[in-house]
Structure formats: structure tokens, C-alpha cells
Amino acid sequence: MPAPAHLDPRLLRAFVTVAEELHFTRAATRLFVAQQALSRDVRRLERELGAELFVRTTRQVTLTADGERLLPYARRVLQAQDELLAAAGQARPLLVDLNSPGLITGRLVLERARLLAPELELMARYESGLTGAAAELLAGRLDASFGRFAGLPPALRAGLGHQPVRYEPMAVVLREDHPLAPLPEVPLAALAGETVYAGAGNPRTPEWTDLAHRLFEGRGIHVASPVPLAVGDEEFQRIMDKTGNPILAVVSFPAMGSTVVRPLADPVPLSPVSLVWRKGLVHPAFDALRRAAVQVAAEGGWLDRPAGGWIPASDVAVMSVH
């Protein structure tokens, strides 16, 4: 490839995004540009380099040999540009997924990070579950999230880093007229014979459903079958009211109308929560987010497992990585 005198970083970003997505429509969505504009930028880069970078057919997009050679260099140039802009105080907002409004673990960490780096912008997003957020992290549409890292498929974990933040005690959400509602805490044995909703069928939260299966195994507790995927608190409550099933949750889960949240006990089941990010992430606010996670976890004793606390065997090694 002949070397041009100057390369616009915008053209390199267009090339790298298409190379990662291997799909012009998805790449355009990720960059918030029209697909025609993205195609023009890629063709302009190819003209300036005097090389074809992609093989395009009606069914797929693949990198050429020249495209494969250019990709690692283009990534290094863009990373250097991001670091330069960050050093000059022109960093874009850090996008932090908190899963769902009302959950406090991620929110408290984000609030502390904003105090540690008031000159930077950290913005909350809500992706419902870590599996759904992981795809956004790897695509560069999110920067960080919170959730059960061991519950992700290995293929997703390979591109992500994580930092243990909390063993959050689990709870059950019950209708006020449920026989167990008057108890201050619900022993797991008392749920034997119950069918409990744990997000089955939700493609964004399989790590939570898997946690429920592991917790309920051998205890006579059943995971509820999938229900229509509800968007928004009102729709979620309406669907749950129709089924009447208890809901597996965490102790910080916000109570809905005509329901109570009761901690689970004997043993106390714990939801392992990590701060999760895309490997190679460079952003000045990211350091503040990681420091905030350490501080808030230490102050709250979030990583102190209670005696007899239960977590899946698969999560023990993952959560020991600090």
C-alpha cells in the first residue's frame, strides 16, 4: 500500500468499526452516521491508500489481506488519538451501564466516581442484564457495566476485564397476600414447591437465570417458565401480577406496589457482582470508576462473605481475582 501524506483519523475509525462489525449497517449505527456516509469514508480511505480493504458481497463483508495488515496499525493510531484528547480534557462521556433503575450497587459506585472526577462526564445507561450489556461493551457502545462475570459465556469473557465489587445478598419479592410475606426473612427451604420467576427467556439476563438454577437445584424450587418480555416498571409489575409467582431478586431491589421484598436465609445466597469493561479501554474517567468501586466496596464491606453465605462453585475462583 502506498503511504499517503495524511490520513484523516475519521476515515480510520470508519475502517476499524466496519472491520470489527463486518457489517456496514451495524457499523453505521455504532458510529451514529448514515450508512451511505460510512461507505463513502471507507471508499475514500481505499483511494488514498491505493488498496482495497474489504471484499463486499450482497451477503457478507470480509477483510482483504491489505485490510488485515492495516487493522492493528489503525487501532493503535485511534488509541493514541483518544489518549491525546483525554489528556487535553476533551474526553467523550464514559458510558456506565447500571442494569436497571433502582439497583444501588452500580449507582453508588457511579456516584462516588463522579465525586472523584468532577471535571469528567460519566453517564448512566440501563441494559437490564450483563449478557446484553456485554455485547454493547465489545461493540464499543458501552464502556462499563455491573453483573455476574462468571455467568457470561467464555467467548464473551475473553474480550472483557472485571473487578469484583460485591457479594450482594439475594431476596425474594412476594405479593403482600403470599403466606411467606409476614416473615422478616424467608428460609430457602420454605420456597420448596414454589415456582419463582428468575428472568427465564430474557436474552439479556441468562446469567441471572443460571444463578437461580444453581441455587434452586436439589431444593424443590422451580424456575418459572418464560413470560412476555416486559419493558418498563409498570409492564413488569403487570406481568408479575398476572402470574402471582415470587420473583428472585437482591435485597436492594425496589419494592413494587402490593409486594414486599424479603431477604433469603439458611443459607444466605449471594449474587456475585463485578465491574466489567472492554479490554483495552482507555478513558480518564475509567480510573476514577475503578477507584470508586474499591472505595465503596471497602466502606460497605461488600466483599466480606457472611459465614455460610452461598455462591456457585463456578464463581468462587472468578471472584477471588482482585
C-alpha positions as CSV (number, residue, x, y, z in Angstrom):
1,M,0.0,0.0,0.0
2,P,1.5,3.4,-0.9
3,A,1.7,5.7,2.1
4,P,-0.4,9.0,1.7
5,A,0.9,12.2,3.2
6,H,-2.0,12.5,5.6
7,L,-4.8,10.2,6.9
8,D,-7.9,11.6,8.5
9,P,-8.5,9.7,11.8
10,R,-12.2,9.7,11.0
11,L,-11.5,7.5,8.0
12,L,-9.5,5.1,10.1
13,R,-12.3,5.0,12.7
14,A,-14.8,4.1,9.9
15,F,-12.5,1.4,8.7
16,V,-11.9,-0.1,12.1
17,T,-15.6,-0.1,13.0
18,V,-16.5,-1.9,9.8
19,A,-13.7,-4.4,10.3
20,E,-15.0,-5.2,13.8
21,E,-18.6,-5.5,12.8
22,L,-18.1,-6.9,9.3
23,H,-21.4,-5.3,8.5
24,F,-21.9,-1.7,7.2
25,T,-25.3,-1.1,8.7
26,R,-24.3,-2.2,12.2
27,A,-21.1,-0.1,11.9
28,A,-23.0,2.9,10.8
29,T,-25.4,2.5,13.8
30,R,-22.4,2.2,16.2
31,L,-20.9,5.4,14.8
32,F,-24.2,7.3,14.6
33,V,-23.8,8.1,10.9
34,A,-25.7,7.2,7.8
35,Q,-24.6,4.0,6.0
36,Q,-24.0,5.9,2.8
37,A,-21.7,8.3,4.6
38,L,-19.8,5.4,6.1
39,S,-19.4,3.7,2.8
40,R,-18.1,6.9,1.3
41,D,-15.5,7.3,4.0
42,V,-14.3,3.7,3.5
43,R,-14.0,4.1,-0.2
44,R,-12.1,7.4,0.3
45,L,-9.6,5.6,2.6
46,E,-9.2,2.9,0.0
47,R,-8.5,5.5,-2.7
48,E,-6.0,7.3,-0.5
49,L,-4.2,4.1,0.3
50,G,-4.5,2.7,-3.2
51,A,-5.7,-0.6,-1.8
52,E,-9.0,-2.5,-1.4
53,L,-9.7,-3.1,2.3
54,F,-12.9,-5.1,2.1
55,V,-14.5,-7.7,-0.1
56,R,-18.2,-6.8,-0.3
57,T,-20.9,-9.1,-1.5
58,T,-24.7,-9.0,-1.0
59,R,-24.3,-11.5,1.8
60,Q,-21.2,-10.6,3.7
61,V,-18.2,-8.3,4.2
62,T,-14.7,-9.6,4.8
63,L,-11.3,-8.1,5.2
64,T,-8.8,-8.3,2.4
65,A,-5.1,-9.2,3.1
66,D,-4.4,-5.4,2.9
67,G,-7.2,-4.8,5.4
68,E,-5.9,-7.4,7.8
69,R,-2.4,-5.7,7.7
70,L,-3.8,-2.2,8.2
71,L,-6.1,-3.1,11.1
72,P,-3.7,-3.3,14.1
73,Y,-1.9,-0.1,13.0
74,A,-5.2,1.7,12.6
75,R,-6.3,0.7,16.1
76,R,-3.0,2.0,17.6
77,V,-3.5,5.3,15.8
78,L,-7.0,5.7,17.2
79,Q,-6.0,4.7,20.7
80,A,-3.3,7.3,20.6
81,Q,-5.8,9.9,19.4
82,D,-8.2,9.0,22.2
83,E,-5.4,9.3,24.8
84,L,-4.4,12.7,23.4
85,L,-7.9,14.0,23.5
86,A,-8.3,12.7,27.1
87,A,-5.1,14.4,28.1
88,A,-6.4,17.7,26.6
89,G,-9.6,17.4,28.6
90,Q,-11.8,16.6,25.5
91,A,-12.7,13.0,26.5
92,R,-16.2,11.8,25.5
93,P,-18.5,10.7,28.3
94,L,-17.8,7.4,29.9
95,L,-21.0,5.3,29.4
96,V,-21.7,3.1,32.5
97,D,-24.5,0.5,32.5
98,L,-26.3,0.2,35.8
99,N,-28.5,-2.7,34.6
100,S,-31.8,-1.3,36.0
101,P,-33.0,1.9,37.7
102,G,-33.3,1.4,41.4
103,L,-30.5,-1.1,41.9
104,I,-27.9,0.5,44.2
105,T,-24.6,-1.3,43.7
106,G,-23.7,0.3,40.3
107,R,-25.4,3.6,41.2
108,L,-23.3,4.1,44.4
109,V,-20.1,3.3,42.5
110,L,-21.0,5.7,39.8
111,E,-21.9,8.5,42.3
112,R,-18.5,8.1,44.0
113,A,-16.7,8.2,40.7
114,R,-18.4,11.4,39.8
115,L,-17.1,12.9,43.1
116,L,-13.6,11.6,42.4
117,A,-13.6,13.1,38.8
118,P,-16.0,16.1,38.8
119,E,-14.4,17.5,35.7
120,L,-15.3,14.5,33.7
121,E,-18.6,13.2,32.4
122,L,-19.9,9.8,33.4
123,M,-23.3,8.9,32.1
124,A,-25.6,6.1,33.2
125,R,-27.2,3.6,30.9
126,Y,-29.7,0.8,31.6
127,E,-29.2,-2.5,29.7
128,S,-31.2,-4.8,32.1
129,G,-28.6,-7.6,32.3
130,L,-24.8,-8.2,31.9
131,T,-25.2,-10.6,28.9
132,G,-27.0,-7.9,27.0
133,A,-24.5,-5.3,28.1
134,A,-21.5,-7.4,27.2
135,A,-22.4,-7.3,23.5
136,E,-22.6,-3.5,23.8
137,L,-19.3,-3.4,25.6
138,L,-17.5,-5.4,23.0
139,A,-19.0,-3.3,20.2
140,G,-17.8,-0.1,21.9
141,R,-21.3,1.3,22.6
142,L,-20.8,1.0,26.3
143,D,-17.7,1.3,28.5
144,A,-18.5,-0.5,31.7
145,S,-21.3,-2.5,33.4
146,F,-22.0,-4.5,36.5
147,G,-23.0,-8.1,37.0
148,R,-22.2,-11.7,37.4
149,F,-19.0,-12.2,35.3
150,A,-18.8,-16.0,35.8
151,G,-22.3,-16.2,34.2
152,L,-21.1,-15.0,30.8
153,P,-20.1,-17.4,28.1
154,P,-16.3,-17.9,27.7
155,A,-16.4,-16.2,24.3
156,L,-17.7,-13.0,25.8
157,R,-15.4,-13.1,28.9
158,A,-12.4,-13.4,26.7
159,G,-12.8,-9.8,25.5
160,L,-13.7,-8.3,28.9
161,G,-11.9,-7.4,32.1
162,H,-13.6,-7.4,35.5
163,Q,-13.1,-6.3,39.1
164,P,-15.1,-7.9,41.9
165,V,-17.2,-5.4,43.7
166,R,-19.9,-7.1,45.9
167,Y,-21.4,-10.2,47.2
168,E,-25.0,-8.9,47.3
169,P,-27.5,-10.8,49.5
170,M,-30.4,-12.2,47.5
171,A,-34.0,-11.8,48.2
172,V,-37.5,-12.8,47.0
173,V,-40.3,-10.4,46.0
174,L,-43.7,-11.6,47.3
175,R,-47.2,-10.4,46.9
176,E,-48.5,-9.0,50.2
177,D,-51.0,-11.8,50.4
178,H,-48.4,-14.6,50.0
179,P,-48.2,-16.9,53.0
180,L,-44.5,-16.1,53.4
181,A,-44.9,-12.3,53.2
182,P,-45.2,-11.9,57.0
183,L,-41.8,-13.4,57.6
184,P,-38.9,-11.0,58.2
185,E,-36.7,-13.3,56.1
186,V,-37.5,-16.4,54.0
187,P,-35.6,-19.6,54.6
188,L,-34.8,-21.3,51.2
189,A,-36.5,-24.4,52.5
190,A,-39.8,-22.5,52.8
191,L,-39.8,-22.0,49.0
192,A,-39.9,-25.7,48.3
193,G,-42.7,-26.4,45.9
194,E,-42.8,-22.7,44.7
195,T,-42.3,-21.6,41.1
196,V,-40.1,-18.5,41.2
197,Y,-39.5,-16.0,38.3
198,A,-35.8,-15.5,37.5
199,G,-35.8,-13.9,34.1
200,A,-36.1,-17.2,32.1
201,G,-36.3,-16.4,28.4
202,N,-34.9,-12.9,28.7
203,P,-31.9,-12.9,26.2
204,R,-30.3,-10.0,28.2
205,T,-30.2,-11.8,31.6
206,P,-29.3,-15.5,31.2
207,E,-26.6,-15.1,33.8
208,W,-29.3,-14.4,36.4
209,T,-31.4,-17.4,35.3
210,D,-28.4,-19.6,35.5
211,L,-27.7,-18.4,39.0
212,A,-31.3,-19.3,40.0
213,H,-31.0,-22.8,38.6
214,R,-27.8,-23.4,40.6
215,L,-29.4,-22.0,43.8
216,F,-32.6,-24.0,43.4
217,E,-31.1,-27.3,42.4
218,G,-31.9,-30.0,44.9
219,R,-34.2,-27.7,46.9
220,G,-37.5,-28.4,45.3
221,I,-37.8,-24.9,43.9
222,H,-38.8,-24.4,40.3
223,V,-37.7,-21.7,37.9
224,A,-40.8,-20.1,36.2
225,S,-41.2,-20.5,32.5
226,P,-40.6,-17.5,30.3
227,V,-43.2,-14.8,30.3
228,P,-43.6,-12.0,27.7
229,L,-40.6,-9.7,28.0
230,A,-41.8,-6.5,29.8
231,V,-40.3,-3.1,29.1
232,G,-40.7,-0.6,32.0
233,D,-41.6,-1.0,35.6
234,E,-45.4,-0.8,35.0
235,E,-45.4,-3.5,32.4
236,F,-43.1,-5.7,34.5
237,Q,-45.4,-5.4,37.5
238,R,-48.5,-6.1,35.4
239,I,-47.0,-9.3,34.1
240,M,-45.9,-10.4,37.5
241,D,-49.3,-9.6,39.0
242,K,-50.8,-11.9,36.4
243,T,-48.6,-14.9,37.2
244,G,-48.5,-14.3,41.0
245,N,-45.1,-16.0,41.1
246,P,-42.4,-14.9,43.6
247,I,-39.5,-13.1,42.0
248,L,-35.9,-13.8,42.7
249,A,-34.1,-10.5,43.4
250,V,-31.4,-8.9,45.5
251,V,-32.0,-7.1,48.9
252,S,-31.7,-3.7,47.2
253,F,-34.5,-4.5,44.7
254,P,-37.1,-1.7,44.8
255,A,-40.4,-2.9,46.1
256,M,-43.4,-2.7,43.7
257,G,-47.0,-1.9,44.6
258,S,-48.7,-4.6,46.7
259,T,-45.4,-6.5,47.2
260,V,-42.7,-7.0,49.8
261,V,-39.0,-7.7,49.5
262,R,-37.7,-10.4,51.9
263,P,-34.1,-11.5,52.3
264,L,-33.4,-15.2,51.8
265,A,-31.7,-17.2,54.5
266,D,-30.4,-20.6,55.6
267,P,-28.1,-20.3,53.8
268,V,-27.8,-16.6,52.7
269,P,-27.5,-16.8,48.9
270,L,-25.2,-14.1,47.4
271,S,-25.2,-12.6,44.0
272,P,-21.6,-12.0,42.9
273,V,-21.2,-8.6,41.3
274,S,-18.2,-7.4,39.3
275,L,-17.4,-4.1,37.5
276,V,-16.9,-5.3,33.9
277,W,-15.3,-3.4,31.0
278,R,-14.0,-3.9,27.5
279,K,-10.3,-4.9,27.4
280,G,-8.1,-2.1,26.2
281,L,-10.4,0.6,27.4
282,V,-8.6,3.9,27.7
283,H,-10.6,6.8,29.3
284,P,-9.6,9.2,32.1
285,A,-12.8,8.6,33.9
286,F,-12.3,4.8,33.9
287,D,-9.6,5.0,36.5
288,A,-12.0,7.0,38.7
289,L,-14.7,4.4,38.3
290,R,-12.3,1.6,39.3
291,R,-11.1,3.5,42.3
292,A,-14.7,4.3,43.3
293,A,-15.5,0.6,43.2
294,V,-12.7,-0.2,45.5
295,Q,-13.6,2.6,48.0
296,V,-17.3,1.9,48.1
297,A,-16.8,-1.9,48.4
298,A,-14.3,-1.4,51.3
299,E,-16.6,1.0,53.1
300,G,-19.6,-1.2,52.8
301,G,-17.8,-4.5,53.5
302,W,-19.2,-5.6,50.2
303,L,-16.6,-8.3,49.6
304,D,-16.9,-9.8,53.0
305,R,-18.7,-13.1,52.6
306,P,-21.0,-13.8,55.6
307,A,-20.4,-17.1,57.4
308,G,-22.3,-19.8,55.5
309,G,-23.0,-17.5,52.6
310,W,-23.7,-19.3,49.3
311,I,-22.3,-18.6,45.9
312,P,-22.0,-21.1,43.0
313,A,-18.7,-23.1,42.9
314,S,-18.2,-21.7,39.4
315,D,-18.0,-18.1,40.8
316,V,-15.5,-18.7,43.6
317,A,-12.3,-18.5,41.5
318,V,-13.7,-15.7,39.4
319,M,-14.5,-13.5,42.5
320,S,-11.1,-14.2,44.0
321,V,-9.4,-12.2,41.2
322,H,-8.8,-8.7,42.7
